Amino acid sequence: LVYSTIVGGTNNGSGANAIALSRCGEAFIAGWTYATDFPTTPGAPRRTAIAEGIMGFVSKLDQAGTALLYSTYLTGTVIDYGDGYFSSQNTEATAIAVDATGHAFVAGSTNATDFPATPGSWNTAPTYPGSPGGFAAKLNTDGTGFLYSTYVPVGLETIAVDAAGSAYMAGGRVVWKLDSAGASAAYEFLVGGSWYPPGDTAQAIAVDA
């Protein structure tokens, strides 16, 4: 056993859904948390918890597993139905991949209407506000900001990245290829059988060099 550690807060539950390694052996972890004291690092995109609902997180550990190189909440704050009615949101990071230069690509699900999508990204607003959808985000190497962050029409289960920086992601029966800037989908296609009865779900994806 080289190292073993707990990543989470003290006042509520947390769980890791995915892990990826950089070429240098640093561990990138993505998951969910209710904890309002989940460990975040200075300069992280979001250090403040929300009062209610599940929050996603991304954390990067050093090679020895002794320190957080960065850690951030990855979440919206609310569902705004547009009629004066608001409710608590749920966001969960379900998948993570790392490119050759140490950028983390994170995918997951959210129903927040204020998830931090970046200007110029593929979808800056949810496809179906208030309903379950997804997100994909690329963090810079020090975890202090997003190179892009976009809504995706459905919750995502998996993500992979190629040498050119394009992201391949899947959720439900849909597979997308996102361009390296996160600005558009290079392609979209369906996998599986007929729409009804439901049951086909893409759960993993990989790309070659």
C-alpha positions as CSV (number, residue, x, y, z in Angstrom):
1,L,0.0,0.0,0.0
2,V,1.7,3.2,-1.2
3,Y,-0.9,5.5,0.4
4,S,-4.5,5.5,1.6
5,T,-6.5,8.6,2.5
6,I,-10.0,10.0,3.0
7,V,-11.2,12.8,0.8
8,G,-14.3,14.4,2.3
9,G,-15.7,16.7,4.9
10,T,-16.6,16.0,8.5
11,N,-20.2,17.1,8.7
12,N,-21.9,15.0,6.0
13,G,-21.4,12.3,3.4
14,S,-19.1,12.4,0.4
15,G,-18.3,9.8,-2.3
16,A,-15.8,9.4,-5.1
17,N,-17.2,8.3,-8.4
18,A,-14.1,8.3,-10.6
19,I,-10.3,8.6,-10.5
20,A,-7.6,9.3,-13.2
21,L,-3.9,9.6,-13.1
22,S,-1.6,12.1,-14.7
23,R,1.7,11.0,-16.4
24,C,3.4,12.1,-13.2
25,G,1.3,9.9,-11.0
26,E,-0.9,12.6,-9.5
27,A,-4.4,11.4,-8.7
28,F,-7.5,13.3,-9.9
29,I,-10.8,12.4,-8.1
30,A,-14.3,13.4,-9.0
31,G,-17.4,12.7,-7.0
32,W,-20.2,14.1,-4.9
33,T,-20.6,15.6,-1.4
34,Y,-23.1,17.0,1.0
35,A,-20.4,18.3,3.3
36,T,-20.3,22.1,3.9
37,D,-16.7,21.7,5.1
38,F,-15.3,19.7,2.2
39,P,-11.6,20.6,1.8
40,T,-11.0,23.2,-0.9
41,T,-7.8,25.0,-1.8
42,P,-7.0,28.8,-2.3
43,G,-7.9,30.0,-5.7
44,A,-10.3,27.2,-6.5
45,P,-13.3,28.1,-8.7
46,R,-15.7,27.5,-5.9
47,R,-14.8,27.2,-2.2
48,T,-18.2,27.8,-0.7
49,A,-20.8,25.1,-0.1
50,I,-24.5,25.5,-0.7
51,A,-27.1,25.1,2.0
52,E,-29.0,22.2,0.5
53,G,-28.5,19.6,-2.2
54,I,-25.7,17.4,-3.5
55,M,-22.5,19.2,-4.8
56,G,-19.9,17.8,-7.2
57,F,-16.2,18.1,-6.4
58,V,-12.9,17.7,-8.1
59,S,-9.7,17.1,-6.2
60,K,-6.1,16.6,-7.2
61,L,-3.6,14.8,-5.0
62,D,0.2,14.8,-5.2
63,Q,2.2,11.7,-6.2
64,A,2.7,10.7,-2.5
65,G,-0.9,11.2,-1.6
66,T,0.1,13.6,1.2
67,A,-1.3,16.9,-0.1
68,L,-4.2,18.4,-2.1
69,L,-2.7,20.2,-5.1
70,Y,-6.2,21.6,-5.7
71,S,-9.7,20.9,-4.7
72,T,-13.0,22.6,-5.6
73,Y,-16.7,22.3,-5.4
74,L,-18.2,21.9,-8.8
75,T,-21.9,22.8,-8.5
76,G,-24.7,25.2,-9.2
77,T,-26.8,26.7,-6.4
78,V,-30.4,26.5,-7.3
79,I,-33.2,25.5,-9.7
80,D,-35.0,28.6,-11.0
81,Y,-38.2,27.6,-12.8
82,G,-38.7,31.1,-14.1
83,D,-42.0,31.6,-12.5
84,G,-40.8,32.8,-9.1
85,Y,-40.4,29.3,-7.8
86,F,-37.0,28.0,-6.7
87,S,-35.8,24.7,-5.3
88,S,-32.6,23.0,-4.3
89,Q,-30.3,21.6,-6.9
90,N,-28.3,18.4,-7.2
91,T,-24.9,18.2,-9.0
92,E,-22.6,15.2,-9.2
93,A,-19.3,14.7,-10.9
94,T,-19.4,11.1,-12.3
95,A,-16.3,10.9,-14.6
96,I,-12.9,12.4,-15.0
97,A,-10.1,12.1,-17.6
98,V,-6.6,13.8,-17.7
99,D,-4.7,14.8,-20.8
100,A,-1.0,14.7,-21.4
101,T,-0.4,18.2,-20.1
102,G,-2.4,17.7,-16.8
103,H,-5.7,19.2,-17.6
104,A,-8.7,17.6,-16.0
105,F,-11.8,16.9,-18.0
106,V,-14.9,16.3,-15.7
107,A,-18.3,15.2,-16.6
108,G,-21.5,14.6,-14.6
109,S,-25.1,15.5,-14.0
110,T,-26.9,18.6,-12.8
111,N,-30.3,20.1,-12.6
112,A,-29.0,23.5,-11.5
113,T,-30.1,26.4,-13.7
114,D,-27.0,28.4,-12.6
115,F,-24.2,25.8,-13.1
116,P,-21.0,27.8,-14.0
117,A,-21.1,27.5,-17.8
118,T,-18.5,29.6,-19.5
119,P,-19.2,32.2,-22.2
120,G,-18.8,30.7,-25.7
121,S,-19.2,27.1,-24.6
122,W,-21.4,24.6,-26.4
123,N,-24.4,25.2,-24.2
124,T,-24.5,28.1,-21.7
125,A,-28.0,27.3,-20.5
126,P,-29.7,24.0,-19.7
127,T,-31.6,22.3,-22.4
128,Y,-34.5,21.5,-20.1
129,P,-34.4,24.0,-17.2
130,G,-35.1,22.3,-13.9
131,S,-34.9,18.8,-15.3
132,P,-31.9,16.4,-15.0
133,G,-29.2,17.2,-17.5
134,G,-25.4,17.1,-17.6
135,F,-22.2,19.0,-17.8
136,A,-18.7,18.8,-19.1
137,A,-15.8,21.0,-17.9
138,K,-12.1,21.4,-18.5
139,L,-10.0,22.8,-15.7
140,N,-6.7,24.6,-16.1
141,T,-3.6,22.8,-14.7
142,D,-3.6,24.5,-11.3
143,G,-7.3,24.1,-10.8
144,T,-8.0,27.8,-10.4
145,G,-10.4,28.1,-13.3
146,F,-12.3,26.6,-16.2
147,L,-10.9,26.6,-19.7
148,Y,-14.5,25.7,-20.6
149,S,-17.6,24.5,-18.9
150,T,-20.8,23.6,-20.7
151,Y,-24.2,22.1,-20.2
152,V,-25.0,18.8,-21.9
153,P,-28.5,17.7,-22.7
154,V,-28.4,14.5,-20.5
155,G,-26.4,13.5,-17.5
156,L,-23.1,12.0,-18.4
157,E,-21.6,8.7,-17.2
158,T,-18.2,8.7,-18.8
159,I,-15.6,11.0,-20.5
160,A,-12.3,10.5,-22.4
161,V,-9.9,12.8,-24.2
162,D,-7.7,12.4,-27.3
163,A,-4.3,13.8,-28.1
164,A,-5.8,16.8,-29.8
165,G,-7.8,17.8,-26.6
166,S,-11.2,16.7,-27.9
167,A,-13.5,15.2,-25.3
168,Y,-15.6,12.1,-25.9
169,M,-18.6,11.7,-23.5
170,A,-21.6,9.6,-23.2
171,G,-24.8,9.5,-21.1
172,G,-27.9,7.5,-21.6
173,R,-27.9,6.3,-25.2
174,V,-26.0,9.4,-26.6
175,V,-22.4,9.8,-27.4
176,W,-20.8,13.2,-28.2
177,K,-17.4,14.4,-29.4
178,L,-16.7,17.9,-28.1
179,D,-14.1,20.1,-29.8
180,S,-11.0,21.1,-28.0
181,A,-12.4,24.6,-27.2
182,G,-15.6,23.1,-25.7
183,A,-17.5,25.4,-28.2
184,S,-19.3,22.8,-30.3
185,A,-20.1,19.1,-30.7
186,A,-18.2,17.7,-33.6
187,Y,-20.6,14.8,-33.7
188,E,-23.5,13.1,-31.8
189,F,-24.9,9.7,-32.3
190,L,-27.2,7.2,-30.6
191,V,-26.2,3.7,-29.4
192,G,-28.4,0.8,-28.4
193,G,-31.8,-0.5,-29.6
194,S,-35.2,1.1,-29.8
195,W,-36.3,3.9,-27.6
196,Y,-38.9,1.8,-25.8
197,P,-38.6,0.1,-23.5
198,P,-35.7,2.1,-22.1
199,G,-32.7,0.4,-20.6
200,D,-29.7,0.9,-22.9
201,T,-27.0,3.1,-21.2
202,A,-23.5,3.9,-22.2
203,Q,-21.4,3.6,-19.1
204,A,-17.8,3.8,-20.4
205,I,-15.8,5.2,-23.3
206,A,-12.2,5.1,-24.5
207,V,-10.3,6.6,-27.4
208,D,-7.1,5.6,-29.1
209,A,-4.0,7.8,-29.7
